[in-house]
Amino acid sequence: MTELWIAPWSKRRTAVWLVLSLCVVVWILAGAGLARAQQAPQPPKVGTEPVKAQNVAETAGFTGRVQAINRVEILPRVSGFLLSLGFKEGSAVSKGQTLFEIEPNAYQAAITQIKGQIKAAQASKTLADIEVARQQKLVSDQVSAENVLQEAQAKQGQAEGALEQLQGELENAQLNLSYTTITAPFDGRVGLTDMSVGAYISQATGTMVTLSSIDPIYVTFPVSEAVMLNFGGMEEAEPGGLQPAAPAGSTSDATADTGTTTDSSGGASTNSTSAATANSAAGGTSDAADSKTAAPHIPLSVSLTLANGKDYDKTGRITVVDTQVQEGTDTILVRASFPNPKGILRDGQLVRVTVTHDTENTSLTIPAQALQRDQGGYFVLVVGADNKVEKRPITFGRMVGTEAVVTGGLKAGEQVITDGVQRARPGEAVAPQPASAQPSDASTPDSTPAPSE
């Protein structure tokens, strides 16, 4: 009976010892794995992009105002009742198109009356001519006195004067009749009008409608004197484009072209107030020896951004640079000309102007998020040999969109850290991978680096 009780107990004791031994082994293995993990941490993953050598154009942004080349206020020059309007408000009109028609009956009647007076005056002159000829014969035959001939000649002169006066009145009447039809002096777009058919029109009525040219059109924008000086030689620009500063060691030879702007104003019924002004710019000259090494002329291109944020699909060219600096703002007015075939640009419209100069020189660029700054200045984190991080001071040039131009401290092809910057430590190894495969980090600096001191 005792043996039966002892045998099961020994089996249970053996099972307990086996379980305890297994737990000890698992605990030892887990501790060894944790120790190995602590001894060999994995390097942090970071996103990198290479330093690129590419042609980066110089750009500058300004706020500009659209300005019609020609703008006229249509005024009546004769009085009468308005018969018709030949346009729709806000629509485009062509040169010579009838805009207003004033009742012409009274002016046609005046012409008919004057023509009748002219015929009577011509008859009086004919009689005077006959009388002068008759008196001359009588005087030559010594039948009539000399004073009678003189009286006949005086009456002949009066008849000629009356006839010339009537002919002048006829021309004036015909001119007044032409004023009853008011036509567009150039192609453009008309604005709003308060005129209605049947209204009485006179010179006291004032402006009937405003007509502005559409294509091409001007954009005027102020440029600070500092920016103007950065584009050295801008004041010597040819009308087709401004000449930026020449690179060091080269001599710029800017030759002025002749730009012609036609300010058309036609029709006897318009009071023209054209926005176009004639300006000229003289180009500089250089010695014959320097002209062989002169920098090539690269015109500036001008683009526009509309109020809705969309880019205008046409590029313009700078035509005029003002010769005076605006007091108070220290700016110089610059005018560019743009094609406007669809009439998208309107007189008085506010636009964003971007002036671009393609230097055709290669520059080093990095993504803006790689750019860092501390008390010592700008720097980037570079992945060097053995994937170790290096803090590299750089010389920052300018921002071009989302790219930063670097003028010193980097070489093309070097890998800069753009994502996971907070996980990288100078002198420590990282696991680099292309930035496109690295999830963006909320703590990564934005495209406009701010001082961190």
URCOR-V876503 format. One record per residue. RES is the residue in three letters. SS is DSSP state (2 for helix, 1 for strand, 0 for the rest). PHI is phi in whole degrees, 0 to 359 (none if undefined). OMEGA is omega in whole degrees, 0 to 359 (none if undefined). Layout:
RES;SS;PHI;OMEGA, RES;SS;PHI;OMEGA
This chain:
MET;0;none;178, THR;2;294;180, GLU;2;295;180, LEU;2;295;181, TRP;2;284;183, ILE;2;288;184, ALA;2;298;178, PRO;2;297;180, TRP;2;297;179, SER;2;295;178, LYS;2;293;179, ARG;2;294;180, ARG;2;295;178, THR;2;295;179, ALA;2;295;179, VAL;2;296;179, TRP;2;297;179, LEU;2;294;180, VAL;2;296;180, LEU;2;296;179, SER;2;297;179, LEU;2;296;178, CYS;2;297;179, VAL;2;296;181, VAL;2;294;179, VAL;2;298;180, TRP;2;297;180, ILE;2;293;180, LEU;2;295;179, ALA;2;296;178, GLY;2;295;179, ALA;2;293;178, GLY;2;295;179, LEU;2;295;179, ALA;2;296;179, ARG;2;295;179, ALA;2;295;179, GLN;2;288;181, GLN;2;284;184, ALA;0;229;179, PRO;0;289;178, GLN;0;281;178, PRO;0;294;181, PRO;0;291;178, LYS;1;275;178, VAL;1;224;176, GLY;1;265;182, THR;1;232;173, GLU;1;221;182, PRO;1;281;172, VAL;0;286;185, LYS;1;254;172, ALA;1;253;184, GLN;1;211;179, ASN;1;278;182, VAL;0;244;181, ALA;0;284;175, GLU;1;277;181, THR;1;229;175, ALA;1;212;183, GLY;1;250;180, PHE;1;217;173, THR;1;257;185, GLY;1;236;180, ARG;1;233;178, VAL;1;287;184, GLN;1;220;179, ALA;0;293;178, ILE;0;294;178, ASN;0;236;178, ARG;1;216;181, VAL;1;230;171, GLU;1;257;182, ILE;1;282;181, LEU;1;240;174, PRO;0;282;179, ARG;0;247;174, VAL;0;225;181, SER;0;255;180, GLY;1;156;179, PHE;1;275;182, LEU;1;283;182, LEU;1;272;185, SER;1;201;172, LEU;1;245;184, GLY;0;257;181, PHE;0;209;173, LYS;0;251;184, GLU;0;304;179, GLY;0;80;183, SER;0;267;176, ALA;1;276;178, VAL;1;232;180, SER;0;253;180, LYS;0;299;180, GLY;0;89;180, GLN;0;290;180, THR;1;288;179, LEU;1;261;179, PHE;1;224;175, GLU;1;228;179, ILE;1;262;182, GLU;0;307;187, PRO;0;263;190, ASN;2;302;183, ALA;2;298;182, TYR;2;283;174, GLN;2;292;177, ALA;2;294;178, ALA;2;297;178, ILE;2;295;179, THR;2;299;180, GLN;2;297;181, ILE;2;292;178, LYS;2;298;176, GLY;2;294;178, GLN;2;296;179, ILE;2;294;179, LYS;2;297;178, ALA;2;295;179, ALA;2;293;178, GLN;2;295;177, ALA;2;294;179, SER;2;297;179, LYS;2;293;178, THR;2;298;178, LEU;2;297;180, ALA;2;295;179, ASP;2;295;180, ILE;2;295;181, GLU;2;295;179, VAL;2;296;179, ALA;2;297;180, ARG;2;295;181, GLN;2;292;177, GLN;2;297;179, LYS;2;293;180, LEU;2;292;179, VAL;2;292;180, SER;2;294;177, ASP;0;272;180, GLN;0;60;178, VAL;0;261;183, SER;0;243;180, ALA;0;282;181, GLU;2;294;183, ASN;2;292;177, VAL;2;293;177, LEU;2;297;180, GLN;2;297;177, GLU;2;297;179, ALA;2;295;178, GLN;2;293;178, ALA;2;296;178, LYS;2;296;176, GLN;2;297;178, GLY;2;294;177, GLN;2;297;179, ALA;2;296;178, GLU;2;296;179, GLY;2;297;179, ALA;2;298;179, LEU;2;294;178, GLU;2;297;178, GLN;2;298;179, LEU;2;294;177, GLN;2;295;175, GLY;2;295;177, GLU;2;297;178, LEU;2;295;178, GLU;2;299;179, ASN;2;295;178, ALA;2;295;177, GLN;2;294;177, LEU;2;295;177, ASN;2;298;178, LEU;2;296;179, SER;2;294;180, TYR;2;290;179, THR;0;288;174, THR;1;248;183, ILE;1;258;183, THR;1;245;179, ALA;0;284;181, PRO;0;282;179, PHE;0;200;177, ASP;0;292;180, GLY;1;179;179, ARG;1;232;178, VAL;1;268;179, GLY;0;262;179, LEU;0;279;178, THR;0;221;176, ASP;0;261;184, MET;0;282;177, SER;0;228;178, VAL;0;299;181, GLY;0;99;179, ALA;0;288;178, TYR;1;274;185, ILE;1;248;174, SER;0;211;179, GLN;2;295;178, ALA;2;284;181, THR;2;296;181, GLY;0;87;184, THR;1;294;178, MET;1;271;177, VAL;1;195;178, THR;1;252;179, LEU;1;244;180, SER;1;236;177, SER;0;289;185, ILE;0;247;190, ASP;0;230;357, PRO;0;282;183, ILE;1;215;181, TYR;1;266;167, VAL;1;229;181, THR;1;252;181, PHE;1;215;179, PRO;1;275;178, VAL;1;241;180, SER;1;295;182, GLU;2;297;179, ALA;2;297;178, VAL;2;294;179, MET;2;298;180, LEU;2;290;177, ASN;2;296;174, PHE;0;266;183, GLY;0;304;182, GLY;0;88;179, MET;2;298;180, GLU;2;289;178, GLU;2;253;186, ALA;0;286;171, GLU;1;282;182, PRO;0;301;182, GLY;0;280;180, GLY;1;167;182, LEU;0;279;183, GLN;0;259;178, PRO;0;290;182, ALA;0;297;179, ALA;0;283;178, PRO;0;300;181, ALA;0;300;179, GLY;0;89;178, SER;0;240;181, THR;0;242;181, SER;1;272;178, ASP;0;240;182, ALA;0;265;179, THR;0;248;185, ALA;0;280;172, ASP;0;268;180, THR;0;260;178, GLY;0;259;181, THR;0;246;177, THR;0;243;181, THR;0;266;177, ASP;0;254;185, SER;0;270;173, SER;0;217;184, GLY;0;227;180, GLY;0;88;182, ALA;0;286;187, SER;0;252;183, THR;1;240;174, ASN;1;245;191, SER;1;278;172, THR;0;230;186, SER;0;293;178, ALA;0;276;183, ALA;0;281;174, THR;0;231;183, ALA;0;270;177, ASN;0;234;178, SER;0;227;179, ALA;0;232;181, ALA;0;264;181, GLY;0;271;179, GLY;0;278;179, THR;0;235;179, SER;0;224;179, ASP;0;293;182, ALA;2;297;181, ALA;2;292;181, ASP;2;287;184, SER;2;296;179, LYS;0;290;181, THR;0;251;183, ALA;0;292;178, ALA;1;292;180, PRO;0;294;179, HIS;0;284;179, ILE;0;242;183, PRO;0;293;177, LEU;0;277;173, SER;1;256;183, VAL;1;238;178, SER;1;234;185, LEU;1;234;170, THR;1;242;184, LEU;0;280;185, ALA;0;296;179, ASN;0;274;179, GLY;0;88;180, LYS;0;272;180, ASP;1;279;174, TYR;0;288;190, ASP;0;277;178, LYS;0;239;175, THR;0;259;181, GLY;1;243;177, ARG;1;223;180, ILE;1;283;184, THR;1;247;185, VAL;1;220;170, VAL;1;241;182, ASP;0;297;181, THR;0;267;183, GLN;0;241;174, VAL;0;270;180, GLN;1;288;180, GLU;0;292;180, GLY;0;93;180, THR;0;254;180, ASP;0;56;180, THR;1;234;178, ILE;1;238;181, LEU;1;283;178, VAL;1;237;181, ARG;1;241;177, ALA;1;240;180, SER;1;248;182, PHE;1;233;168, PRO;0;291;183, ASN;0;219;187, PRO;0;295;182, LYS;0;267;180, GLY;0;71;180, ILE;0;293;178, LEU;0;277;182, ARG;0;239;181, ASP;0;303;180, GLY;0;90;182, GLN;0;292;178, LEU;1;265;183, VAL;1;224;174, ARG;1;261;185, VAL;1;255;176, THR;1;239;178, VAL;1;261;184, THR;1;240;175, HIS;1;235;179, ASP;0;276;184, THR;0;287;183, GLU;0;62;176, ASN;0;251;181, THR;1;278;179, SER;1;232;176, LEU;1;271;181, THR;1;229;175, ILE;1;224;175, PRO;1;300;184, ALA;2;298;182, GLN;2;289;177, ALA;2;279;185, LEU;0;281;179, GLN;1;237;179, ARG;1;212;174, ASP;1;223;182, GLN;0;297;180, GLY;0;275;180, GLY;1;119;182, TYR;1;279;177, PHE;1;205;174, VAL;1;225;174, LEU;1;260;184, VAL;1;250;175, VAL;1;273;184, GLY;0;257;181, ALA;2;296;180, ASP;2;56;178, ASN;2;59;177, LYS;1;269;184, VAL;1;277;177, GLU;1;234;175, LYS;1;276;188, ARG;1;244;173, PRO;1;293;182, ILE;0;227;173, THR;1;253;183, PHE;1;273;180, GLY;1;265;182, ARG;1;200;176, MET;1;264;175, VAL;1;232;184, GLY;0;67;179, THR;0;262;181, GLU;1;251;176, ALA;1;251;179, VAL;1;272;182, VAL;1;249;182, THR;1;257;179, GLY;1;187;175, GLY;0;105;182, LEU;0;228;175, LYS;0;236;179, ALA;0;299;178, GLY;0;97;178, GLU;0;295;183, GLN;1;265;178, VAL;1;251;182, ILE;1;277;179, THR;1;247;180, ASP;1;238;181, GLY;0;78;182, VAL;2;299;184, GLN;2;290;179, ARG;2;269;183, ALA;0;267;178, ARG;0;234;179, PRO;0;306;180, GLY;0;90;180, GLU;0;258;182, ALA;1;278;176, VAL;0;226;176, ALA;1;252;184, PRO;1;284;173, GLN;1;209;182, PRO;1;306;184, ALA;2;298;180, SER;2;295;180, ALA;2;266;182, GLN;0;262;178, PRO;0;301;180, SER;0;295;182, ASP;0;253;182, ALA;0;296;182, SER;0;271;179, THR;0;290;182, PRO;0;301;179, ASP;0;281;187, SER;0;289;177, THR;0;245;185, PRO;0;296;178, ALA;0;248;179, PRO;0;299;180, SER;0;252;180, GLU;0;283;none
